Amino acid sequence: MLKFIKHHLVESIGGLEFFPILSLVIFTSIFTIATIIAVRAKKQYINQMSNLPLED
C-alpha cells in the first residue's frame, strides 16, 4: 500500500525534484557559513564564550 501511495503521490505532484536540490543548497550554504565563522573566530572570543556557563 505504501508503494501505491508513494507512486501516485509523486506522479500527481509536478516539480517535486526541485525541493531536494533546494534543501541541499540551503544546508550546504549554512554549513559553509558556520564553518567560516568558526575558523575565523578569535581564540579569546571562543574562550570567553566557553566560560560563560561557568561564570555564574
ABEGO torsion letter per residue (X at the ends): XAAAAAAAAAAABBGAAAAAAAAAAAAAAAAAAAAAAAAABBAAAAAAAAAAAAAX
